[in-house]
Amino acid sequence: MSFKSYFEMKSGITRFLVHNFEAWFWLTALILLAFMPPESTQTTFCVWHLMGFESCPGCGLGHSISSAFHGHWITSFKFHPLGLVAIAILTIRIVTVLNQNYTFERLNKKISNDKNL
């Protein structure tokens, strides 16, 4: 493998990660919530709790998503009624961002190939 092809491959991977940053951000958030124990208040990603505040409107949603990933549907609904809806919306958004950028990249390649002809 030549240095040039390695550089092109690396820039392609970097470009892919940068263009899809929003999708990677939401996917990482969902994965972290999936591994968070829903019944524990000790494990938290909440900035408000880390700063010392006791209540946060988003914590119920986070625990709800975590409970849903663990299969505790009723507990998930008790933490926040929109937890399952949030999972659906974020999943749709992840797929949409990845699909839009993939379609855009394909269109760019086609346009550049047409210009070369």
C-alpha positions as CSV (number, residue, x, y, z in Angstrom):
1,M,0.0,0.0,0.0
2,S,1.4,3.3,-1.0
3,F,1.5,6.3,1.2
4,K,-0.9,8.2,-1.0
5,S,-3.6,5.4,-0.9
6,Y,-3.2,5.2,2.9
7,F,-3.7,9.0,3.1
8,E,-6.7,8.9,0.8
9,M,-8.2,6.1,2.8
10,K,-7.6,7.8,6.1
11,S,-9.1,11.1,4.9
12,G,-12.1,9.2,3.6
13,I,-12.6,7.6,7.1
14,T,-12.1,11.0,8.7
15,R,-14.5,12.6,6.3
16,F,-17.1,9.9,7.0
17,L,-16.8,10.4,10.8
18,V,-17.0,14.2,10.6
19,H,-19.9,14.3,8.1
20,N,-21.8,11.8,10.3
21,F,-20.9,13.3,13.7
22,E,-24.5,13.8,14.7
23,A,-25.4,10.2,14.0
24,W,-22.3,9.0,16.0
25,F,-23.2,11.3,18.9
26,W,-26.7,9.9,19.2
27,L,-25.6,6.4,18.7
28,T,-23.0,6.7,21.4
29,A,-25.6,8.2,23.8
30,L,-28.0,5.3,23.2
31,I,-25.2,2.8,23.7
32,L,-24.1,4.4,27.0
33,L,-27.7,4.5,28.2
34,A,-28.2,0.8,27.2
35,F,-25.3,-0.2,29.4
36,M,-26.3,2.1,32.3
37,P,-28.1,0.3,35.1
38,P,-31.6,1.9,35.1
39,E,-32.3,1.3,38.8
40,S,-29.1,2.9,40.0
41,T,-29.0,6.6,40.7
42,Q,-25.2,6.4,41.3
43,T,-24.4,6.0,37.6
44,T,-25.3,9.1,35.7
45,F,-24.2,11.1,32.7
46,C,-26.2,14.2,33.9
47,V,-24.2,17.4,34.1
48,W,-26.7,18.8,36.6
49,H,-26.1,15.9,39.0
50,L,-22.4,16.1,38.5
51,M,-22.6,19.8,39.5
52,G,-24.5,18.9,42.7
53,F,-28.2,19.6,41.8
54,E,-30.7,17.1,42.9
55,S,-33.4,17.3,40.3
56,C,-33.1,17.3,36.5
57,P,-35.9,17.1,34.0
58,G,-33.9,14.9,31.6
59,C,-32.8,12.3,34.1
60,G,-36.2,10.5,34.0
61,L,-35.9,10.3,30.2
62,G,-32.4,8.8,30.5
63,H,-33.5,6.2,33.1
64,S,-36.6,5.5,30.9
65,I,-34.4,4.8,27.9
66,S,-32.1,2.6,29.9
67,S,-35.0,0.6,31.4
68,A,-36.4,0.1,27.9
69,F,-33.1,-1.3,26.7
70,H,-33.1,-3.7,29.6
71,G,-36.7,-4.8,28.8
72,H,-38.4,-3.2,31.7
73,W,-41.2,-1.6,29.8
74,I,-43.5,-0.6,32.7
75,T,-40.6,0.8,34.7
76,S,-39.5,2.7,31.6
77,F,-42.9,4.3,31.3
78,K,-42.9,5.2,35.0
79,F,-39.6,7.0,34.7
80,H,-40.8,9.0,31.7
81,P,-43.7,8.2,29.3
82,L,-41.8,9.4,26.3
83,G,-38.7,7.2,26.7
84,L,-39.7,4.7,24.0
85,V,-40.7,7.5,21.7
86,A,-37.3,9.1,22.3
87,I,-35.6,5.8,21.3
88,A,-37.7,5.7,18.1
89,I,-37.0,9.3,17.2
90,L,-33.2,9.0,17.8
91,T,-33.0,5.8,15.8
92,I,-34.8,7.4,12.9
93,R,-32.6,10.4,13.1
94,I,-29.4,8.3,13.1
95,V,-30.6,6.3,10.0
96,T,-31.7,9.6,8.3
97,V,-28.3,11.3,8.9
98,L,-26.3,8.3,7.7
99,N,-28.5,7.9,4.7
100,Q,-28.4,11.6,3.7
101,N,-24.7,11.7,3.9
102,Y,-24.3,8.4,2.0
103,T,-26.6,9.6,-0.8
104,F,-24.8,13.0,-0.9
105,E,-21.4,11.3,-1.2
106,R,-22.7,9.0,-4.0
107,L,-24.1,12.0,-5.8
108,N,-20.9,14.0,-5.5
109,K,-18.9,11.0,-6.9
110,K,-21.3,10.7,-9.8
111,I,-21.1,14.5,-10.6
112,S,-17.2,14.4,-10.4
113,N,-17.2,11.3,-12.7
114,D,-19.5,13.0,-15.2
115,K,-17.2,16.0,-15.3
116,N,-14.2,13.8,-16.0
117,L,-15.9,12.4,-19.1
